[in-house]
Amino acid sequence: MTATRSDAPSARPARSRGGAPTRFVRESVSEMRKVLWPSRSELVTYSIVVIVFVVILVAIVAGLDLGFAKLVLSVFG
């Protein structure tokens, strides 16, 4: 025989939507405090790596663009 609850579950109190933005901000701040932020030296290192990587990719794309432009001009021009 299984036991059942004799009392009815209590109804949740009605929640107003007015506190939702405040709750969101409070929870967001709480989550941001859990983040492991990089130190200044790590941030500088990561930034330099990203900038160098972007410069290399821009150079590759620009070189390919220039090469294909010359190829198209030599074929059709």
N, C-alpha and C positions, 0 to 999 in steps of 0.2 A: 504494500500500500504506500503511495507517495504522499508526502505531506504537502499541503497547499497553504498558501497564505490566507489567513482568515480576514485580515483587514484589507481594504481597497488601497491601491497605491495612491500616495498623495499626489495631488495635482501640482504641477509646477506653477509657480507664480507667473503671471503675464509679464513679459519683458518688453520694455519700450525700446524702440529703435534709436532713441536719442543718445544712448551711451555707446553705441557701436563705434563711432569714430574715435572716441576717447579710449575705448578698450583696445582698438587696433593700434593706436599710437603707443599706449602703455606696453602692449605685448611686443611691438616692434622694438622699442627701446630695450626691453628685457632680452630679446634675442640678439640685439647688436652688442650687448654687454658680454655675451657668450663667445663672440667672435675672437679668434686669436689674430690680433692685428700684427702686421710685420713691423720690424724696427725700422728706423730711418735708413740704416745702411742697407738692409734688405730691400727696402722700397727703391732706393737709388739704383741698386744693382738690377732689380727687375725692370725698372724703367729704361735703363740703358740697354738691356737685352732686347726689350720690345722695340725701341727706337732703331737699333742696329738691324734687327730682323725686318722691320718695315722698310728701311732704306734699301736693303738688299733686294727685297721683293719688288720695290718700285724700279730699281735699276734693271732687274730681269724683265719686268713687263715693258718698260720703256725700250729696252734693247730689242725685244721681240717685235714690238710695235714698229720701231724704225726699220728693222729687217724686213718685215712683211710689207711695209709701205714701199720700200725700195724694190722688192720683188714684184709687187703689183705694178709699179710704174715701169719696170723693165719689161714685163710681159705685155701690158696693155698700152704703154705710153710710147 
